[in-house]
Amino acid sequence: MWNRFSTPNGMSRRHFMSHMAGASAMLGTSLSLGHSLRVHADTLKKNRKSCILLWMGGGPSTMDIWDLKPGTDNGGPFKAISTSGDVQISEHMPLMAQQMHHMAIVRSMSTREADHNRGRYYMHTGYVPDANVDYPSYGAVMAHELISQRPDLEIPPFVAVGGASEGPGFLGMSWAPFNVTSNGRVRNLEMSVDSDRLNQRRIALDTIENSFISQNRGGVLEDHRKVLGKTFDLLTSKQMEAFQVDKEPTEVKERYGVGGFGQGCLLARRLVEAGVAFVEVDLGGWDNHQNIFRTLENDRLPVLDKAMAALTSDLDERGLLEDTCIVWMGEFSRTPRINGDAGRDHWARAWSVVVGGGGIKGGQAIGATNEDGTEVDGEPYSSEDVMASVCHSLGISLETTFTSRSGRPMKIANSGKLIKGLFA
């Protein structure tokens, strides 16, 4: 079980990955494991909750996607269209319009971090960066809390697809994101070695580790051996077949979109089926300071629309959406005012996040912005509130408290409040 695989609190992600890469170099060059994993919804254990985060790196303009202001100076050229829910969204999201009865738009997000790095960290953790505390990301926290629902899971409970996520912080490297490409290739671990040779190399590595440990060089070496042991176990697990997204039928792959984000969303569905607790799929390219409307219409929105709609409907058709929460967000949004380069700049004061599945009441908008999109109209919500609400949808108690390395108690979601309108 992945949750039994531990490393010392002081081991950095870079340190951990250097050992993974070292194991890869000794073992070979490409991974080939069996036939496609097909774990259907009717074989899944009841009440096994999961979360899929669709991360929009760069800060997407939510005024042009989820909260349009047509006819105003700030509104831009896009029209709003009706959906299957009681909300309107961009005309360039026609497929998602058919799925909005599953999704809710939180239109009154108001945060303070309008710098990419700080905003990314804050929206992933619920905390602003602090030199004295390394906070765990949403993925690490939720994987940590949901692991007990999946005692037979052999692959990591937290997977980042197509881009790096934030790390496990003080929870430790057992909860770090497992990074893969959008087609399911495991970075630093592409290998093709028969079982006998694999076992021989494992024995050789064990001999080396035992030699160092016998010299009383400290507990870190014992933990290093656990890291390598877990790496070998991972490579030989049949559950690794969940990463083989290329085994999906052509029509399914085309439904999601054959690009990186589409295949990443398809992989996310496969991983949730296999029992992974938290999957983050990355779609960058939203830092649109110039020519924003052309970029959105011709590039970003068609990709997003196709993949997000396919993921939502596919999870629903397979009976997985009730137990899987989908979260769409970036680090902030873009300015209501259109700049001189036909773009929008950074804006965190009033914007939107989209959530659905996991028992969340879809087809609605929570909160609002004013007529020109410059301010929140009504109660504002934060990253902490979104995280608290997602945790609630997954059955994670908001009374859960962690202890940092310094001994400081920290309540889950940084004591965020429940967005009550999301729940019936």
C-alpha positions in Angstrom: 0.0 0.0 0.0 1.3 3.4 -1.0 0.3 4.9 2.3 2.7 2.7 4.1 5.6 4.0 2.1 7.3 6.7 4.1 10.3 8.9 3.9 12.0 11.1 6.5 10.4 14.6 6.9 13.6 16.2 5.8 13.8 14.5 2.4 13.1 16.9 -0.4 11.1 16.1 -3.6 14.3 16.6 -5.6 16.1 14.2 -3.4 13.3 11.6 -3.8 13.2 12.0 -7.5 16.9 11.6 -7.9 16.6 8.1 -6.4 13.7 7.3 -8.7 15.8 8.4 -11.7 18.7 6.4 -10.4 16.5 3.3 -10.2 15.4 4.0 -13.7 18.9 4.1 -15.0 19.8 0.7 -13.5 16.6 -1.0 -14.7 16.3 0.0 -18.3 14.6 2.4 -20.7 10.9 1.7 -21.3 7.9 0.4 -19.5 5.6 -2.2 -20.9 3.0 -3.8 -18.7 0.3 -6.1 -19.9 -3.1 -5.3 -21.3 -5.4 -2.3 -20.7 -6.9 -2.0 -17.2 -10.7 -2.0 -17.3 -12.1 -1.4 -13.9 -15.8 -0.7 -14.3 -17.9 1.4 -11.9 -20.0 -1.6 -10.8 -16.8 -3.3 -9.4 -15.8 -0.2 -7.4 -16.3 -0.2 -3.7 -19.2 2.1 -2.6 -18.3 5.4 -1.0 -14.8 5.5 -2.6 -14.5 9.3 -3.1 -12.1 11.0 -5.5 -11.3 14.5 -6.8 -10.1 15.7 -10.2 -8.6 19.2 -10.4 -8.5 20.8 -13.8 -5.7 23.4 -13.3 -5.7 26.4 -15.7 -2.2 27.7 -15.3 -1.7 31.4 -16.1 -5.0 32.8 -14.9 -8.0 32.3 -17.2 -10.4 35.1 -17.9 -13.5 33.8 -16.1 -15.5 36.9 -17.4 -15.1 35.4 -20.9 -16.0 31.9 -19.9 -18.3 31.5 -16.9 -19.6 35.0 -16.0 -20.1 37.1 -19.2 -21.0 40.8 -19.2 -22.3 41.3 -22.7 -23.1 44.8 -23.7 -20.8 46.5 -21.2 -17.5 48.2 -21.9 -15.7 45.4 -20.1 -17.7 42.6 -21.6 -15.8 41.8 -24.8 -17.2 40.3 -28.0 -18.4 36.9 -26.7 -22.1 36.1 -26.3 -23.6 34.2 -23.4 -25.6 31.0 -24.2 -28.1 29.1 -22.2 -27.2 25.7 -20.7 -28.7 22.6 -19.3 -28.7 24.3 -15.9 -30.0 27.7 -14.7 -26.8 29.5 -15.8 -25.4 31.0 -19.0 -21.8 30.6 -20.1 -19.7 31.5 -23.2 -20.9 30.7 -26.7 -17.5 29.0 -27.2 -18.3 26.3 -24.6 -21.3 24.6 -26.4 -20.4 21.1 -25.2 -20.0 22.1 -21.6 -23.3 24.0 -21.9 -24.9 20.6 -22.2 -23.3 19.4 -19.0 -23.9 22.4 -16.7 -26.7 20.7 -14.8 -23.8 18.8 -13.2 -21.7 21.8 -12.4 -21.9 24.9 -10.2 -20.2 28.2 -10.8 -18.9 30.1 -7.8 -18.9 33.6 -9.2 -18.0 35.5 -6.1 -14.4 34.4 -5.6 -12.3 37.2 -4.1 -8.6 36.6 -3.3 -5.5 38.7 -2.8 -2.7 37.0 -4.7 -2.4 38.3 -8.2 1.2 37.1 -8.7 1.4 33.8 -10.6 3.7 31.9 -8.2 2.0 33.2 -5.0 -1.5 32.7 -6.5 -0.7 29.2 -7.6 0.6 28.3 -4.2 -2.4 29.9 -2.4 -5.0 28.2 -4.7 -3.4 24.8 -4.2 -3.0 25.0 -0.4 -5.3 27.6 1.1 -2.2 29.4 2.5 0.0 32.2 1.3 3.6 31.3 1.0 5.5 31.2 4.3 9.2 30.7 4.6 8.7 28.9 7.9 6.1 26.4 7.0 5.8 24.2 3.9 2.0 23.6 3.6 0.5 20.6 1.9 -1.4 20.9 -1.3 -5.1 20.0 -1.8 -4.0 16.8 -3.6 -1.7 15.7 -0.7 -4.3 16.4 1.9 -7.2 14.7 0.1 -5.1 11.7 -0.8 -4.0 11.4 2.9 -7.6 11.6 4.1 -9.1 9.3 1.5 -6.5 6.5 1.4 -8.4 4.4 4.0 -11.2 3.9 1.4 -8.8 2.1 -0.9 -6.8 -0.6 1.0 -5.8 -2.4 -2.1 -4.4 0.6 -4.0 -0.8 -0.1 -5.1 -0.3 3.0 -7.3 0.1 6.5 -5.9 -3.1 8.1 -4.5 -2.1 11.5 -5.9 -1.2 11.9 -9.6 -0.4 15.1 -11.6 -0.9 14.8 -15.3 0.8 17.0 -17.9 2.4 19.4 -15.4 3.8 19.5 -11.8 1.5 20.2 -8.9 2.3 21.6 -5.5 4.0 19.3 -3.1 3.0 17.4 0.1 4.5 20.0 2.5 4.8 18.8 6.1 2.7 15.7 5.4 5.9 14.1 3.9 6.9 12.6 0.6 4.5 9.7 0.9 1.9 12.1 -0.3 3.9 13.8 -3.1 2.3 14.0 -6.6 3.3 11.3 -9.0 4.0 13.1 -12.2 3.1 11.6 -15.6 2.7 12.9 -19.1 -0.8 13.3 -20.6 -0.4 9.9 -22.4 0.3 8.2 -19.1 4.1 7.9 -19.4 5.7 7.9 -16.0 8.6 10.3 -15.9 12.0 8.9 -15.0 10.5 5.4 -14.9 10.2 4.4 -18.6 11.5 0.8 -18.6 11.2 -2.6 -20.3 12.8 -5.3 -18.2 11.6 -8.9 -17.7 10.7 -10.0 -14.2 13.8 -12.1 -13.7 16.2 -9.3 -14.6 14.1 -6.8 -12.6 14.4 -9.1 -9.5 18.2 -9.5 -10.0 18.7 -5.8 -10.1 16.5 -5.4 -7.0 18.7 -7.9 -5.1 21.8 -6.0 -6.3 20.4 -2.7 -5.0 19.3 -4.3 -1.7 22.9 -5.6 -1.2 24.3 -2.1 -1.7 21.8 -0.5 0.6 22.3 -3.2 3.3 26.1 -2.6 3.2 25.6 1.1 3.8 23.0 0.6 6.6 25.3 -1.9 8.4 27.9 0.9 8.6 25.5 2.8 10.9 25.3 5.8 8.6 21.9 7.0 9.9 18.2 6.3 9.4 18.0 8.1 6.1 19.6 5.1 4.3 16.9 2.8 5.6 14.3 5.2 4.2 16.1 5.3 0.9 15.8 1.5 0.7 12.1 1.9 1.3 11.9 4.4 -1.5 13.6 2.0 -3.9 11.6 -0.9 -2.7 8.4 1.0 -3.4 9.6 1.9 -6.8 10.1 -1.7 -7.7 6.7 -2.7 -6.3 5.1 0.1 -8.3 6.7 -1.0 -11.6 5.5 -4.6 -11.3 1.9 -3.7 -10.2 -0.9 -4.6 -12.6 -2.6 -1.4 -11.5 0.0 0.5 -13.5 -2.0 -0.5 -16.6 -4.4 2.3 -15.6 -1.8 4.7 -17.1 -2.0 3.1 -20.5 -4.4 5.6 -22.0 -3.4 4.6 -25.5 -5.3 1.4 -25.0 -8.6 3.2 -25.1 -10.8 2.9 -28.2 -10.1 5.5 -30.9 -13.7 6.9 -30.6 -13.2 7.5 -26.9 -9.9 9.3 -27.4 -11.4 11.5 -30.0 -14.4 12.3 -27.8 -12.0 13.8 -25.3 -9.7 15.4 -27.9 -6.5 14.0 -29.1 -4.3 16.8 -27.7 -2.5 16.7 -24.3 -5.3 18.1 -22.2 -8.0 15.9 -23.7 -5.9 12.7 -23.2 -5.0 13.9 -19.7 -8.7 14.2 -18.8 -9.2 10.7 -20.2 -6.3 9.4 -18.1 -7.9 11.1 -15.1 -11.0 9.1 -15.6 -9.0 5.9 -15.9 -7.1 6.7 -12.7 -10.2 7.4 -10.7 -11.7 4.1 -12.0 -8.5 2.4 -10.7 -8.8 3.9 -7.3 -6.6 7.0 -7.4 -7.9 9.6 -4.9 -6.7 12.8 -6.4 -5.8 13.6 -10.0 -4.7 17.0 -11.3 -4.7 17.7 -15.0 -2.8 20.8 -16.3 -3.9 23.1 -19.1 -1.7 26.2 -19.3 -1.7 29.1 -21.8 -4.1 31.5 -20.0 -1.8 34.4 -19.3 -3.4 36.4 -22.1 -2.1 40.0 -21.8 -2.5 40.3 -25.6 -5.1 39.3 -28.2 -7.1 37.4 -25.6 -10.3 36.9 -27.6 -8.7 35.4 -30.6 -6.6 33.1 -28.3 -9.6 32.0 -26.4 -11.9 31.5 -29.4 -9.4 29.6 -31.6 -7.2 27.9 -29.1 -8.0 27.5 -25.4 -11.8 27.3 -25.2 -12.3 24.6 -27.9 -9.7 22.4 -26.1 -11.2 23.0 -22.7 -14.8 22.6 -23.9 -14.3 19.2 -25.5 -12.2 17.6 -22.8 -14.1 18.9 -19.8 -17.5 18.0 -21.3 -16.3 14.5 -22.2 -14.9 14.0 -18.7 -18.1 15.1 -17.0 -20.4 13.1 -19.2 -18.2 10.0 -19.1 -18.0 10.0 -15.3 -21.7 10.4 -15.2 -22.4 7.6 -17.6 -20.1 5.2 -15.7 -21.8 6.0 -12.4 -18.6 7.7 -11.0 -19.7 11.4 -10.9 -21.6 11.0 -7.7 -18.4 10.1 -5.9 -16.0 12.2 -7.9 -15.7 16.0 -7.4 -14.5 18.0 -10.4 -12.8 21.3 -9.7 -11.9 23.9 -12.4 -9.7 26.8 -11.4 -6.6 28.8 -12.0 -4.5 31.0 -9.8 -6.7 34.1 -10.4 -8.6 35.7 -13.3 -8.0 38.6 -15.7 -8.9 42.3 -15.4 -12.4 43.3 -16.4 -10.8 46.2 -18.2 -9.5 45.3 -21.7 -6.0 46.7 -22.1 -4.4 48.5 -25.1 -3.1 45.2 -26.5 -6.6 43.7 -26.7 -5.7 41.6 -23.6 -6.6 41.4 -20.0 -4.1 41.6 -17.1 -4.0 39.9 -13.6 -7.1 40.2 -11.4 -7.9 38.4 -8.2 -10.6 40.7 -6.7 -13.7 39.2 -8.4 -13.7 35.9 -10.4 -15.1 32.4 -10.7 -14.3 28.8 -9.9 -16.4 25.8 -11.2 -17.1 22.7 -9.1 -19.4 19.7 -9.6 -20.0 16.0 -8.9 -19.5 14.6 -5.4 -23.0 15.5 -4.3 -22.6 19.2 -5.3 -25.8 20.7 -6.6 -25.2 21.6 -10.2 -26.9 23.9 -12.7 -26.5 27.0 -10.6 -24.3 30.0 -9.9 -23.3 30.8 -6.3 -22.7 34.5 -5.7 -22.2 37.2 -8.4 -20.1 40.0 -9.6 -21.4 43.5 -10.3 -22.5 44.8 -13.7 -19.0 45.5 -15.0 -17.3 42.6 -13.2 -15.0 44.7 -11.0 -16.4 43.7 -7.6 -18.1 40.8 -5.9 -21.8 41.4 -5.3 -22.6 39.7 -2.0 -20.6 37.3 0.1 -17.0 36.7 -1.2 -15.4 33.2 -1.2 -11.7 32.2 -0.9 -9.5 29.3 -1.8 -10.0 28.0 1.8 -13.8 28.0 1.3 -13.5 26.1 -2.0 -11.2 23.5 -0.3 -13.5 23.2 2.7 -16.5 22.6 0.4 -14.7 20.0 -1.7 -13.6 18.2 1.4 -17.2 18.2 2.6 -18.3 16.8 -0.7 -15.8 14.0 -0.3 -16.9 13.2 3.2 -13.8 14.6 4.8 -14.4 16.2 8.2 -13.7 19.9 8.4 -12.6 19.3 12.0 -9.6 17.4 10.8 -6.4 18.9 12.2 -2.8 18.3 11.2 0.4 19.1 13.1 3.2 20.8 11.3 6.9 19.9 11.8 7.1 22.7 14.4 4.3 21.2 16.4 1.7 23.8 15.3 -1.9 22.5 14.9 -3.5 23.4 11.6 -7.1 22.7 10.7 -7.8 21.3 7.3 -8.6 23.9 4.6 -7.1 26.6 6.8 -10.4 26.7 8.6 -12.3 27.7 5.4 -16.1 27.9 5.6 -18.5 25.7 3.7 -20.1 27.3 0.6 -23.6 26.1 1.8 -25.4 26.9 -1.5 -23.4 24.1 -3.2 -25.3 21.5 -1.2 -29.0 20.6 -1.3 
